[in-house]
Amino acid sequence: MLIRTDRGYTHPHSSEITPRAVYERRRDFLKLMAGGVAGVGLAGWATREALAATVAPGKLARLPGAASREPGAMAADPLTPYKDVTTYNNFYEFGTDKASPALKAGTLRTRPWTVSVEGAIAKPGVFGIEELLKLAPMEERIYRLRCVEGWSMVIPWVGFPLRELIKRVQPTGNAKFVQFVTLADERQMPGIRSRVLPWPYSEGLRLDEAMHPLTLLTFGLYGEVLPNQNGAPVRLVVPWKYGFKSAKSLAKIRFVESKPATSWETVGPQEYGFYSNVNPDVDHPRWSQASERRIGEDGLFQRKRRTELFNGYGPQVASLYAGMDLKKNF
Amino acid sequence: MARIRFAKLLQHPVAKPLVFAAALSPFAWLAWAAFANALGANPAEALIRSTGDWTLRFLALTLAVTPLRVITGQNQLLRFRRMLGLFTFFYGTVHVLSYSGFDMGFYWGDIVRDIVKRPFILAGFSALLLMAPLAATSFNRAIRAMGAKRWQGLHRLIYVVAPVALLHFWWMRAGKNDFAEPAVYIAIIGVLLGWRVWRRWQDEMKGTRMKDSVPFIRSGSTRTT
């Protein structure tokens, strides 16, 4: 029978009592532990500067890049999963459904590949992809990508600033704009048969926008070469503009004097402006641009997050548009 | 022979529950996929789009009942028209709720502003509103209380709902200059509505008044022919 009778308060042995000096150090101990944990975290943060922050998924050829030191180039947002980045794409050359580029872009041949750089430049020429890859050191850059459709991702790109190429080809005084032209080959790209857009896909930037250090000539993502559906083998990434400005699978880069006709502006001039800077205050006629859904992160039942002017890259790029009416020049 | 056998099939007591289950299965799949996280990278967009697609599909199925009945002579098909119509309204309602909840976070102020500001949303919303009185008067007692003529007059609203719903889809895709899918729905629903116009025209040529399809009341109750 286990019946305990109450014997009142049982005093511990004196040897079991924590000495006053020790228990008063309890808080110091907690502080020390907390500091240690934060220290481990900070160490990770610090190495982020030195090493690429991403783990390659092991699907394609490796293309490592050193973490960029450019201000604004390493977004602290959690990365969008590789699967979402590579299966939810707008690449109309492979169909208008966002699932179809991943299914159909296997027909794209990325070797051999050349990019013709032409127009108002001192040194025009046709660059082979291997030559382009060696033009400047590869950097990893973690950019937010905001689609005009109201969703966003965070993607670790690999590439180098487009300005490295621009400096090499030496624009003349007549070069005011840069046009980017995507490959348009019906045999490789089944979507070309549809008349959704005027082909080849064409985009453009002002020369100073193209020269901005955040404008990235991109060859890879997640530490590997670009999957075809993401615009292999070389594409543009302009993080403060809506995604469609970042032309994929580039065949031609032209330096021109007047504003080039872009595909989307040709189709819907009231809906897609030449600048297309991310701007929560300028609605698309069919939907508000005030908020966005972060793919892979914001749950179905979560309120969409606020969209930032210039996609949060205002400190780096706002000066490009000083004195401009952003509502008129949308 | 085959025709009679088919008519018997349509009359079979499990025919209606089976059609009901089949009609509900897209919703069941979407609901499961939403909770199992199987809707892809953008589940909100997937839900809004597919419920919209299913609304149009059920609208087409509902409008197909009368032409099919007349062409095949299978009058028993009429037994399914009300259910299909109600499913159109059901998927339309889920579509609007998905948009309101998953896209707009149930912020009613934002939703009202959106409806007023954007013609394509206004069109879609109007189509659902116009369907509401049809759904509300779909039961037998409403038919009897209204009288067949007036009931039928009211239910011709579906001929307004269909083009407005198609316009909604067309305008929505106009933003992307992508009309392939809307064109398919316009072609199908256009044929179904065009058949009605053609038949009325034929009847007028013959000098006879067209015998309209009558409201169908569940077997066992009095018909209002």
HADDOCK unambig.tbl for C-alpha pairs under 7 A between the chains (distance, minus, plus):
assign (segid A and resid 84 and name CA) (segid B and resid 41 and name CA) 5.48 0.50 0.50
assign (segid A and resid 88 and name CA) (segid B and resid 41 and name CA) 6.35 0.50 0.50
assign (segid A and resid 196 and name CA) (segid B and resid 177 and name CA) 5.53 0.50 0.50
assign (segid A and resid 196 and name CA) (segid B and resid 178 and name CA) 5.54 0.50 0.50
assign (segid A and resid 286 and name CA) (segid B and resid 118 and name CA) 5.93 0.50 0.50
assign (segid A and resid 295 and name CA) (segid B and resid 41 and name CA) 5.96 0.50 0.50
assign (segid A and resid 295 and name CA) (segid B and resid 42 and name CA) 6.12 0.50 0.50
assign (segid A and resid 296 and name CA) (segid B and resid 41 and name CA) 5.99 0.50 0.50
assign (segid A and resid 300 and name CA) (segid B and resid 43 and name CA) 6.50 0.50 0.50
assign (segid A and resid 300 and name CA) (segid B and resid 44 and name CA) 5.89 0.50 0.50
assign (segid A and resid 300 and name CA) (segid B and resid 102 and name CA) 6.20 0.50 0.50
assign (segid A and resid 301 and name CA) (segid B and resid 102 and name CA) 6.33 0.50 0.50
assign (segid A and resid 303 and name CA) (segid B and resid 105 and name CA) 5.45 0.50 0.50
